[in-house]
Amino acid sequence: MLILHTSDFHIGRTLYDKPLLEDQKYILKQIIQELENPAGMEEGSKYDVLIIAGDIYDRSLPSQEAVELFSNFLEEIYTRLPELEIMIIPGNHDSSSRLAYLSRILKKLKIHIVSDIKDSITPVLVEKNGEKVQFFLLPYLYGKNFDFTFPRLEDTLFPPGQEQMVQTCINAITGKMDKKIPSVLAAHLYTLGGEQSQSERGTLGDTEFVARDFSKDFTYTALGHLHKTQKITGSCFYSGSPLQYSFDEAPEKNIIRVKIEPKTKKTEPEIQLVPLNPLRKLKKLQGKFSDFMTGNKFKTYKDQYLEITLEDRGIVENPMLLLKPRFPNLLSIRQKALEPEQDRQKNEKQANTEYLKLSQEERILNDYEKFLRDIYQNESEEFFAEKEKEKNYLGKLLEELKNETG
């Protein structure tokens, strides 16, 4: 059985206020082309299943254009490949209820959307050419309503975390699993060992890791959430997003081809990365302002999405305004001349954050040490080592005062 695994379309996303719908439409057409004609395979080969492992949209309330693009994507697949089974789960960016709209009708068209965790226990059984594979679809889990579906967990003071919720679901799924046939799990989560990039946005309260061994009972685990294609265990993979969504992401983007052969009883599926070619790549460039304004040194990048770092010693005024005519897809400009100030602000903000974490006594001692170093700026470290004794004495006094008033 041939499966195509993808995820994290984030349809409707913008990058530095630049709409990416055109780029997303372009890349979705490539996915359809791969479904129709698997690259590098024998003529007549075709996929049996498409898995989209969450984050279809970038927002829980997607724009009309975003909904239209995904609807057209599904319609075109169904028109060209009516026998293809499509498995979809919502991610943390999606609205489960909106994504599941008309799911009962779509199921008759072989489009399976599971947004209710009660349904994740029941497998979607796919049988092709005498081969059977069971698919379990696990949507992104939220602690605030998790225990309304499953029996309450022991700790009811706080909503359960991702680790607890996922393991509870996996236990329920494996209890229903037919051990005689291969099984595939599609899930949207953050597992231990996964590599993040700037473009993943966490959800407060639900951002902890899930232990990587959660997938050990499945023939293949198709994950979504992280935007880099990566292997977590032998047959557990993140497909990654089909497009770059931040400048720190690697430009190489893939979808994953998975071949499971139940008849041969092979325990490990065959995995192959299928590269995608975006309409525009995200590229970081460095150079002097004059290099970008004149000459052809960077001409080949003019149509790409760019982040330019200017290496001039002096500050360049209005560089975006001046360079935009030459590089119409310029999205971000950094200036090395401004970096010391930017670093200072960043360090100051970080220091303030750390300061707020201190207890009242620790803040007093911190302020005392800072006061001494401001007053005695020219003194040696030996001098401050001696003053450390005074600081320790002050610490003891504060501790005694705390005990007396506590």
N, C-alpha and C positions, 0 to 999 in steps of 0.2 A: 504494500500500500504506500502510495506516494503522498507526502504531506508538505505543504508550504507554510512556514511559520513566520509571522511578522507581528509588529505591534507598534504602539506609540506614534500614530499618525499625527496627532495633535492638530487636526484640521481646524483652521481658523486662527492659528498662531501668528503673531507678529514678531519681528525681530528689530529692535530699536525703532518701533512704530512702522516698520515696513511690512505690509501684508504679504503673506507667503502662499496665498491660494494658488497662484499660477504655478509656483514650484511644486506644490503638493499635487496639483492636477497632473503635472508632467510625470511625477514619480509613481503615482497610482496607475497611470497608463503602462508604465514599465512592469508593474506587478501583474497587470492583466496579460501583458505580452508573455511573461514568464509562465503564467498559468496555462496559456494557450499552447505555447511552444517551449517546453523546458529546455534551457540552454545546455548544449553538449550531450543531450540524450538521444536515443534512437528515435527516428521519425515515428510518430504515432503514440509516443509516450505521453501520458497525461496525468495530471494530479487528481487525486481522489478527494482530498480535504484541504481547505484553507483555514488556518487558525489566525485570528487577530486578537492578541492577548492584552487588550485594554488600551485606554487613553486614545480612543477614536478621535474625540474632539479635545480641544485645548481648554474649553470652559464647560461648566455644567449647563450653562444656557448658551448654546452655540448660535452663531448668526445664521440667518436664512441661507446665505451663500455656502456656509460650511456644511449645513444639513443637505443642501442640494448636491454638493460635490460628492459626499459619501453615498447618498441615495443613487446618484448616477453611476457611481463605482459599482455598487451592488447590482443595479439593474443591468449594466453592461456585462458583468460576469454571468448573471443568470441567463441573459440572452445568448451569450456565446457558449457557455458551459453549464447547461441546465442540470447536469448530473453531479456537479461539484457540491460537496457538503461544506458549508461555511460555519465555523465555530467562532462566536464573538462573546467576549466578556467586557464589562465596564471596568475602567481603571479609576484611579483617584481623581482624575480630572473630569470624568464623565458623570452625568446624572443617570443613575441606574434606572430610575422610572422612565425617563425620557428615552433612553436608549432601548428599553424593552417595549416601547410602544409598538403595538401590532405584532409582538413576537410570536403569538399563537398562529397568526395567519402566515407569517414569514416561515415558520417551522415547516409548513406544508410545501414551501419552496426550497426546502433543505437549508434554510438559513436559521441556525440555532443560536439564539441570544439568551444567555443565562445571567440574570441580574439578581435573582433571589437565591440566597445561600441554601435554602431548603432543596432547590432543584440541582444544586451541585453534587448531591449524593447520588442522584440518578444518572447513570451514564447515557451518553448518546452512542448507540451502537451502530457502527458503520460496517456494512458487509459489501465487499466488492470482489467479484470473481472468486467467490468461495472463501475469501479471507475476511476475518472479523477482527476489528479493533474497537475497544471501548474508550470513549473520550469523556473525561470529567472536567467540567468547566467551573472554575472557582473565581468569582468576581473579587474585586478589592473589598476588604473587610473593614467595617467601622465598629469600634467598640461601643459607641453610644446606643446602637440598636441590636448588637450581636446576640445578647442573651434573651431577646424576645423570641428568637427562633430556636436556639438550642437550649438544653437544660442549663440553668444557672451554674456558673463556675463557683468554686469555693470562695474566692475572694470577690465579694460583691460590693466592697467599699468603693472601688474605682472600676471604671470600664476595663474589660480585659485588653491586654496588649496584643500586638500582631502575632507574637510567638504562640501565645495561648490559643488565640482564635484559629490560626492556621493549623496547629497541631490537633485541635478539636475537630476541625473539618476533615483533616487527613485521616484521623482515626475512624470517623464516620464513613468516609469514602472507601477506605480499605476493607471495612467491614462488609460493604456491599459489592466489592470488586470480585469479578470472576477471575480467579487465579490462572485459569486454563488458557486465557487469551490475552494478547498484548494490551497494555493500557497506556493512555496518554493523558497527562494533566496539563491544562492551560490555567495559569494563575498570574495575578498582577500583584507583585510584592517586592520587598527589598530583602534579599538574602545575604547572609554573612559571606564576605569574600567578593561581593559585587563591587565594581568600580564605578563611582559616580562621576558626573560632569556638572558644569555650571547650570545646564538647562533643566535639570530635574528639580522640581519644586516639592518640598516636603509638605506633609499634612500634619499640623500640630497634634501631638498626642498619639499619633500612629506611625511614628518614624523609626521605631526600633527594628533591629534586624530579626530575620527568621533563620534559625540554624539550617545549614545547607543539607543536612541529611533528611529533611522532610520529604525529599523526592525519591528516596531509595527504593520504594515499592513500585515505581512506574517505569515502563519501558522507555518513555521519553517525557520530559517536562518542558513545556513551552512557556517561557516567562516573558512578561512585559514589566515595565517601570523604569529600568535603566536604559540609557540611550546608546550605550556602546555594545556592539556585538561581543559576547563573551561566554566562555564555558565556565560553569560553576562546578559541576561534577561530570562524571563520564557521559551521561546522557541528559544533563540539565543545562539549558542554554537560555540566555537572553538574546533575542534577535536584534535588539537595538532599534532605534528609530530609523526610518528610511531616509531621513534628511538630517543634516547638521542643524542643531538649534542653538549652538553657542560656539564661539571661536576656539574654545579649548577642546572641542570634540574632534576626534580623528576624522579626516575627510572620507575615509573608506567606509561606506555603508553597505549593508547586506540584508538579504532575506535568507532564511535557512531552509534548505531542502532536506527532508527526513524520509528515509526509506525503511519501512518495517516489513519484514517478510515472515508472517506467522507460519507459513507452511514449512520453512526451513528451520523453524524454532531457534533462530539466532537471538541471543539474549541482548546484544547491542545493536541499535539501529545504525544505518549508514547516514552520516551527517555530511552535508556539503554546503559551503557558503556560496551564495549567488550574489555577485556584486551588483550594485545599482549605480547609475550615472546621473547625477542631479543636473538640473538646468543650469544652476550656478553653484559653485562651491564657496565656502567661507574661507577667506585667506587673510593671514596676518602679514603685513609688509613693514619694513623699517628702512628709513633713509632720511636724507635731508629734504627740506621743503622744496628746494630748487630742483632736486632730482625728480620730484613728482610733478612740478609745474612745467618743466621743460624736458625735452628729449624723449626717447622711447624706451628707457630702461624698464619701466613698469607697464608698458603699453599692453602686453599680453593679458594683464589682469583687469583691464578696464571694465569688463562685463561681469566680473565676480563680485560677491559681497565682500567688502573689505573693512578691515580694521588697520589703520595706518598709525605707526609710531614715528613721530618726527624726532630726529636725533640732533637737531640744532641746539646750540648752547643757549641761545636767546629764545624768548617766548614769541611764537608766531601769532599774530592777531587774526582772528576770523579764518582759520585754516579750512574749516568745513565749507564755508561759503566760497572760498577761492578754489578749492580742489574738486568740488562737486561737478562742475562742468566737464572736467576731464575724466572723472570716475563717477558716473551716475549712480552706481550702487555702493558708494562709500557710506558706511553706517556708523563708524566710530573712529575718533581721532584721539590719540594719546600724545603727550609731549614730554620728552625726557626732562626738559627744563623745569617742568612742573612737578616731577616725581618726588623730589625731597619734601615739598609741601604736602603732597598727597599722602606720602608715607607717614609724615608727622601726624596728619589728621587721623589716619588709620590707626596708628599706634596709640594716639591719645584716646580715641574712641574705645579701643580694646582695653586700655588701662582703666578707663572709667567703668567699663563693664565688669572687669575683675574687681575693682574697688567696691562696687555695689554688692558683690557677693560676700564681702568680709563682714564679720560680726562687728558690733560697736567697739569692742575692746581692740580688735585688730585694726580698725580704722584709726583709732587714736594713736596706736603704736606706729602705724604707717605714716600718719601726718607728722608725728614727732621726728621720725627718721628723715623725712623730706625737709622739715624745718631746719634740722641740724645741717643737712647737706647744702641748703640754700644759704645759711648764715656763714658756715665755715667752708666755702667753696675751694679755698686754696690749701686746705689741710691734707695731710697724708692719710693713707688707709690705716696706718697704725693709730692715728688720732681717733678715727671712727671706730676702730676695734675697741679702744678704751671706752668710747661713748656707748658701745653696745652693752656694757655692764649697766649703765644708767637706764638704758632701754629695757633691759631684763628686769631691773628693780621696779621700773614703772609698770611693767607687765604684771608683776606679783601684786603690787598695790591695787591695780585694776581688778585682778582676780579676787582679792580679799573683799574689795568693795562690792563686787558682784555677789559674792556669797552672803555678805551681810544684808544686802537689800533684797536678795532673792528669797 
